[in-house]
Amino acid sequence: MEAFGESNGVEFLVGRLEREISDRSLRFRAFFDHAVSMLIALLRDAKDLNRLARSARWRLLQTQAHAATDNIPFRKQFKDEAKQRKHVARGTVPVEAGIVDEKLAIWELTVGLEIHAQLNTDRKLFSDALTSINVQPNSHVALFDFALPGTQPIFQKGAVLPAIRAALALGCQIQRRSQFDRKHYFYADQPAGYQITQYYQPFATGGKITLNDFDGIAQEDGKSVEIEIQQVQIEQDTAKTLLQPPADAMLDFNRVSHPLVEIITKPQMHQPKTAAACVKKIQTLLQAVYAVTAGMELGGLRADVNVSVRRKTQPQSALGQRTEIKNLSSIKAVEDAIIAERNRQILVLESGGAIKGETRGWTLGASDTVKLRGKEGEVDYRYMPDPDLAPLLISDRLVAKISETLPHFPDQMVEELVQYLGLTMKDAKTLVELDDGRRLDYFDLVRSDFVALRSQVKGHSQVATTDEKEWSVIIANWVLHEMGGLLSSSETAFSADRVPSKDLAFIILMLAMEQITGRTAKQLLAKKFYGDARDIESIIKEEDLGLEHLSEEEYMSMARDLLDGHPAMVVQIKEKGQIGKLGFFMGQMMRKGEGKVVAQRAEATLKKLLGLTNQS
């Protein structure tokens, strides 16, 4: 003990510790911290302890020990790094967005998609059992679907037609000859122990999809980006697993062998938002050509994403090790899952770990992905041609016939709505994409009914002279916004039967002819929406909702009273140019008029009295 109290001995030990700390990595510093603590204990009674504590050498020792960690205590830093190493080992590095965002300039994300969409068919792919949604579990199942011994697949030709429509919508080349293969793996939802798919010779290859800025791609991708489609293949779906907490699961075999197309893109996306926009646009395309039964919201389409990151300094050909995130069931889930996995991979690599090829899962609201199983490769799946199925032959004549009957694609429809009907890009896209295209069909019906009703009206100048584009914009507003507001408030799905198209067209016509006010028109729409069986004319008559036109003098008198009652606001409008305050007076006139005031006439009267007749 006395030897350690000698000044030379203390200086020697401290100097040795200094050199060790400067030469060793961070993982040894906690050991040295502990050694210093023991040294202090040994020197507690030594006379030179205070001198040592005050010495520059001791302060230098403390500075060196903490400099690399911004004054974070040794003990906390050591614990944090230990936790980080455990996460790396488990593949569960927690997402810390602030840390990862700083690294995005260094790392490049690459994403490829595998989209599985249920085809619009009446029968299953390899049996004559009916396809079904939301029916009693295990009620539409053939013997082959259960993989009972001795049963064989019987290819249903009806699945080819929607599959071809899907491939053509994606710009793919249809192969005259393709074949079915067995993809072997064991899972409870795959009773045969293999899935029938097309691996070696898919029926369609070589397509592409163009994503534009109005499709919602990331700003980093500019105005547009092209994504190549590697292949489209026909395959059978698996059973549906219904989890029964805490530890049980039940299987619904209704979904087994439901015909699917799997759409595989090339790994050409580098932004999560763009990948999500790609899934959304593919879904819209498939719905537009009636190739699929339903979208993601009803379980008719699922997406798997392949995610990898690499340093931007690496050669372009060297992609990082990819992981696959399975069964994402919403557009938002695609974007969020990619962000979570990108962040996880960056943190793993920054921590000195390695990315393992594996299948991972993601749940709604999670900030991290979780490992499900190791990623199988081509050898693990033991692909082989299915000996029970003949090659699939598709004639050029059939492809040409289907091509002739394809409807306009979504981009074409949006362009026509904007160019010929005067809709905004936002409203046009919303109409095309909402409710699997049914909202657009409803809009077309209302327009047709309105045109027919308007042709029967004679002598009303406004109805006769208003531009076709103006009417289309007005009708779109009612179909999207007024109807949409009722759907949202009632939390119900859209149905064209809620308000027949002729009823909505008649309401808009009555409003245009100034037979009712805008407020009354909304009341009439709500009554029909909530089930009033009376026709529109009967409701107007029985509830005295018709507009009683006020004279010019009555409009002027009402407007003067309001302006005289708010002199300060009048000054703000006339002298300070605060035209927006005109809306206040219009609202007051509408309320005071109790359904008799027409908004356009109220505005014109107010502007006249305020001397604003030359301002729009």
SVG drawing of the C-alpha trace seen along z (x, -y; Angstrom):
<svg xmlns="http://www.w3.org/2000/svg" viewBox="-97 -54 106 95">
<polyline fill="none" stroke="black" stroke-width="0.4" points="0.0,0.0 2.8,-2.4 4.5,-1.7 1.3,-2.9 1.5,-6.1 4.8,-7.0 4.6,-9.8 6.7,-8.1 4.5,-4.9 1.3,-7.0 2.7,-8.9 3.8,-5.7 0.3,-4.1 -1.5,-7.1 0.8,-7.5 0.3,-3.9 -3.5,-4.3 -3.2,-7.4 -1.3,-5.5 -3.6,-2.5 -6.7,-4.7 -5.3,-6.5 -4.3,-3.2 -7.3,-1.0 -10.8,-1.1 -13.9,-2.3 -14.8,1.2 -11.8,1.3 -12.4,-2.1 -14.9,-0.8 -12.2,1.6 -9.7,-1.3 -12.4,-3.4 -12.8,-0.5 -9.0,-0.3 -8.8,-4.1 -11.6,-3.7 -9.6,-0.9 -6.5,-3.1 -8.4,-5.9 -9.5,-3.5 -6.0,-2.4 -4.7,-6.0 -7.5,-7.2 -5.2,-7.6 -2.2,-8.7 -0.9,-12.2 -0.5,-13.1 -4.2,-12.2 -5.3,-15.8 -2.3,-16.8 -3.0,-14.0 -6.7,-15.0 -5.6,-18.5 -2.9,-17.6 -3.1,-18.4 -2.2,-14.8 -5.3,-13.6 -7.5,-16.1 -6.0,-15.0 -6.9,-11.4 -10.5,-12.3 -10.6,-14.4 -9.2,-11.6 -11.7,-9.1 -14.7,-11.2 -13.7,-13.2 -15.0,-10.6 -18.5,-10.6 -19.3,-14.3 -18.9,-14.1 -21.1,-11.1 -20.1,-9.2 -18.1,-6.0 -20.6,-3.8 -23.6,-5.0 -21.7,-4.9 -20.5,-1.3 -24.1,-0.2 -25.5,-1.9 -22.9,-0.2 -23.5,3.1 -27.2,2.7 -26.4,1.8 -24.3,4.8 -27.1,7.1 -29.6,5.5 -27.1,6.0 -26.7,9.6 -30.4,10.2 -31.2,8.1 -33.5,5.9 -31.7,2.5 -34.2,-0.1 -35.1,-2.8 -33.7,-6.2 -34.9,-8.5 -32.8,-11.5 -29.6,-9.4 -30.6,-7.7 -31.6,-11.0 -28.0,-12.2 -26.8,-9.2 -29.1,-9.4 -26.6,-11.4 -24.2,-8.5 -26.4,-5.6 -28.6,-4.7 -31.8,-2.8 -32.9,-0.3 -36.4,1.3 -38.0,3.9 -41.6,5.0 -43.5,8.2 -47.2,7.6 -49.8,10.4 -53.2,9.6 -56.3,11.8 -57.7,12.2 -61.3,11.4 -62.5,14.9 -65.5,17.1 -63.5,20.3 -60.3,21.2 -57.1,21.7 -56.9,25.5 -60.3,26.6 -63.9,25.9 -64.6,24.5 -66.0,21.0 -63.8,18.1 -65.3,16.3 -64.9,13.3 -66.5,12.9 -68.4,16.2 -68.4,19.0 -64.9,20.4 -64.1,23.6 -67.4,23.6 -65.9,23.3 -63.2,25.9 -62.5,28.7 -60.7,32.0 -57.6,30.7 -57.6,27.6 -57.1,29.8 -54.3,31.6 -56.0,35.0 -54.0,38.0 -55.0,38.8 -56.4,35.4 -54.9,33.5 -55.0,29.9 -57.5,29.0 -56.5,25.7 -59.4,23.2 -59.0,21.3 -61.0,18.4 -58.1,17.2 -56.0,16.4 -58.2,13.5 -57.9,11.2 -54.2,12.2 -53.6,11.0 -55.5,7.8 -53.2,7.2 -50.0,7.8 -51.1,5.6 -52.0,2.8 -48.3,3.0 -46.9,2.9 -45.7,6.5 -45.0,8.9 -47.2,11.9 -45.3,15.2 -47.0,17.7 -45.7,20.6 -45.3,20.7 -45.3,23.4 -46.2,24.1 -43.6,25.0 -43.8,26.3 -42.2,24.1 -41.6,26.4 -41.9,25.2 -43.7,26.3 -46.2,24.0 -49.5,24.7 -51.4,22.6 -50.0,24.6 -51.4,28.2 -49.7,29.7 -46.2,28.7 -45.6,26.7 -47.2,23.8 -48.0,23.9 -46.4,20.9 -44.5,19.8 -40.8,19.4 -38.8,20.5 -41.2,19.5 -43.7,16.8 -46.5,15.9 -45.5,12.2 -42.2,10.3 -40.6,7.0 -43.1,4.3 -42.7,0.9 -44.7,-1.7 -44.3,-5.5 -44.8,-7.3 -45.4,-11.0 -45.1,-13.7 -48.9,-13.8 -48.9,-10.1 -47.2,-11.1 -43.6,-10.2 -40.8,-11.6 -39.5,-15.1 -36.1,-13.6 -37.3,-11.7 -38.3,-14.8 -41.2,-15.0 -41.4,-11.3 -39.6,-8.0 -39.8,-4.7 -39.9,-1.4 -39.4,1.8 -41.5,4.9 -39.3,8.0 -42.2,10.5 -45.8,11.3 -46.7,14.9 -49.9,16.8 -49.9,18.7 -52.3,20.1 -53.0,18.3 -52.6,19.9 -55.1,20.5 -56.0,17.6 -54.6,17.9 -56.9,16.6 -55.0,16.0 -56.7,17.1 -54.8,15.5 -52.9,16.4 -51.3,19.2 -53.7,20.8 -54.5,20.3 -57.3,21.5 -57.1,22.0 -59.7,21.0 -59.1,22.9 -61.6,20.9 -58.6,18.8 -56.5,21.8 -55.9,21.8 -57.6,18.5 -55.9,17.3 -53.2,14.7 -50.9,12.7 -47.5,11.9 -46.0,8.7 -42.2,8.5 -40.5,5.1 -36.8,4.6 -35.0,3.0 -35.1,-0.5 -36.8,-2.6 -34.7,-4.6 -37.4,-6.4 -40.0,-4.9 -42.7,-7.3 -42.0,-6.4 -42.3,-2.7 -45.7,-3.3 -46.8,-5.3 -45.8,-2.5 -48.0,0.0 -50.9,-2.4 -50.6,-3.0 -50.3,0.7 -53.4,1.3 -55.2,-1.5 -54.2,0.0 -55.4,3.5 -58.7,2.1 -59.1,0.0 -58.9,3.1 -61.1,5.2 -58.3,7.7 -58.7,7.9 -61.5,8.4 -60.6,5.8 -57.8,3.5 -55.6,3.6 -58.3,2.3 -60.3,5.5 -57.4,7.9 -57.4,8.4 -53.9,7.2 -50.8,7.6 -47.2,6.4 -43.8,7.8 -40.9,5.4 -37.2,6.2 -35.1,3.6 -31.3,3.1 -28.9,0.2 -25.4,-0.5 -22.9,-3.3 -23.2,-5.7 -19.5,-5.4 -19.9,-1.7 -20.1,-0.7 -23.5,-0.9 -23.6,2.8 -23.0,3.7 -26.4,3.7 -26.4,4.4 -27.8,7.6 -31.5,7.5 -34.2,8.5 -37.9,9.1 -40.8,7.7 -43.9,9.8 -47.7,9.2 -48.1,5.5 -51.7,4.7 -52.0,0.9 -50.2,-1.8 -49.1,-3.5 -47.8,-0.2 -45.5,0.1 -43.9,-3.3 -43.6,-2.9 -42.2,0.6 -39.5,-0.5 -38.5,-3.4 -38.3,-1.1 -36.2,1.5 -34.0,-1.1 -33.2,-2.7 -32.6,0.7 -30.1,1.7 -28.2,-1.5 -27.9,-1.3 -26.8,2.3 -24.1,1.5 -23.0,-1.7 -22.6,0.5 -20.3,2.9 -22.8,5.6 -23.9,7.4 -27.3,7.7 -28.6,11.2 -30.8,12.4 -34.1,13.0 -37.8,12.6 -39.1,10.0 -42.5,8.8 -44.0,5.4 -47.1,4.4 -49.2,1.2 -47.7,-1.5 -44.5,0.3 -41.2,-1.5 -39.1,1.6 -39.4,4.8 -39.0,8.2 -37.4,11.4 -39.8,14.1 -37.4,16.7 -34.3,17.1 -34.6,16.2 -35.0,19.2 -33.1,19.2 -33.8,20.9 -32.1,24.1 -34.2,24.2 -37.5,24.0 -36.4,26.9 -38.3,25.5 -39.4,28.1 -41.8,28.2 -45.2,29.5 -45.7,32.9 -49.5,32.8 -49.9,29.6 -49.4,29.1 -47.7,25.9 -49.9,22.8 -50.3,21.7 -51.6,18.3 -52.3,17.3 -51.5,13.9 -55.1,13.7 -56.4,13.9 -53.9,11.2 -54.9,8.9 -58.7,9.3 -58.2,8.5 -56.0,5.5 -58.9,4.1 -61.3,4.3 -59.2,2.7 -60.6,-0.5 -58.6,-3.7 -55.8,-3.5 -56.0,-5.8 -53.4,-8.3 -55.5,-8.7 -58.7,-9.1 -57.1,-11.7 -55.8,-13.6 -59.3,-13.6 -61.0,-14.8 -58.5,-17.7 -58.3,-18.6 -61.9,-18.2 -64.0,-18.6 -61.9,-21.2 -61.4,-19.3 -58.3,-20.0 -55.6,-17.4 -56.3,-16.6 -60.1,-16.0 -59.5,-14.1 -57.0,-11.7 -59.3,-11.3 -62.3,-10.4 -60.3,-7.8 -58.8,-6.2 -61.7,-6.3 -63.8,-3.2 -62.1,-1.0 -63.3,-3.4 -66.9,-3.3 -67.0,-7.0 -65.9,-7.9 -68.7,-5.7 -71.1,-7.5 -69.8,-10.9 -70.4,-9.8 -73.9,-8.7 -74.7,-12.0 -73.3,-14.0 -75.4,-12.0 -78.6,-12.4 -77.9,-16.1 -77.4,-16.6 -80.7,-14.8 -82.6,-16.9 -81.1,-20.1 -82.2,-19.4 -85.8,-19.4 -85.5,-22.9 -86.4,-25.8 -86.2,-29.5 -83.7,-29.5 -80.6,-31.4 -78.1,-30.3 -78.8,-26.6 -78.7,-26.9 -75.5,-29.0 -73.3,-27.7 -70.1,-26.0 -69.9,-22.2 -66.7,-22.4 -68.4,-24.5 -71.1,-22.0 -68.6,-19.1 -66.7,-20.9 -69.9,-21.6 -71.0,-17.9 -67.5,-16.7 -67.7,-18.9 -71.0,-17.3 -69.9,-13.8 -66.5,-14.1 -67.0,-16.7 -70.6,-16.9 -71.2,-13.2 -67.8,-12.5 -68.7,-14.6 -71.8,-12.5 -69.9,-9.2 -67.2,-10.4 -69.7,-11.6 -71.8,-8.4 -68.6,-6.2 -70.1,-4.2 -68.7,-2.9 -69.6,-4.5 -72.6,-3.0 -74.3,-4.5 -77.6,-3.3 -77.5,-5.6 -78.4,-8.6 -79.5,-7.6 -77.6,-9.5 -80.9,-11.0 -81.7,-12.5 -78.4,-14.2 -78.6,-15.5 -82.0,-16.9 -80.8,-18.6 -78.0,-20.3 -80.4,-21.4 -82.8,-22.9 -79.9,-24.8 -78.7,-26.0 -82.2,-27.2 -82.4,-29.1 -85.4,-27.0 -83.6,-26.2 -80.6,-27.6 -77.3,-25.9 -78.2,-25.2 -81.4,-23.6 -79.6,-21.5 -77.4,-20.1 -80.4,-19.3 -82.0,-17.4 -78.9,-15.4 -78.7,-14.5 -82.3,-13.4 -81.9,-11.1 -78.6,-9.8 -80.2,-8.8 -83.0,-6.9 -85.9,-9.4 -87.9,-7.4 -89.8,-10.5 -88.8,-12.0 -87.0,-15.4 -90.0,-17.4 -92.2,-15.9 -89.7,-16.8 -89.4,-20.4 -93.2,-20.8 -94.2,-19.0 -91.5,-20.7 -91.8,-24.1 -88.2,-24.2 -88.6,-26.0 -86.9,-29.4 -89.2,-32.4 -87.4,-35.0 -86.8,-38.3 -87.0,-41.5 -84.1,-43.8 -85.3,-46.3 -85.5,-43.5 -81.9,-42.5 -80.7,-46.1 -82.6,-46.8 -81.1,-43.7 -77.6,-44.5 -77.8,-48.2 -79.0,-47.2 -76.0,-44.8 -73.5,-47.3 -74.8,-50.1 -74.5,-47.8 -70.8,-47.2 -69.2,-50.5 -65.7,-49.4 -65.7,-46.4 -67.1,-48.5 -64.0,-50.8 -61.7,-47.8 -63.2,-46.6 -63.4,-49.9 -60.3,-51.7 -57.9,-48.8 -59.0,-46.4 -59.8,-43.5 -62.2,-41.9 -62.3,-38.7 -64.5,-40.3 -67.2,-40.4 -67.9,-36.7 -69.0,-37.7 -71.8,-39.9 -72.8,-37.2 -73.2,-34.7 -75.3,-37.1 -77.6,-37.7 -78.0,-34.0 -79.0,-33.4 -81.2,-36.4 -82.9,-35.4 -83.9,-32.0 -83.4,-30.1 -84.7,-32.8 -81.3,-34.5 -79.3,-33.4 -75.6,-33.7 -74.7,-35.1 -77.3,-37.9 -76.3,-38.6 -72.7,-39.0 -73.6,-41.3 -75.7,-43.5 -73.0,-43.9 -70.4,-44.8 -72.7,-47.3 -73.3,-49.1 -69.6,-49.0 -68.5,-50.3 -66.7,-47.0 -68.6,-46.2 -65.4,-46.1 -63.6,-43.7 -64.0,-39.9"/>
</svg>
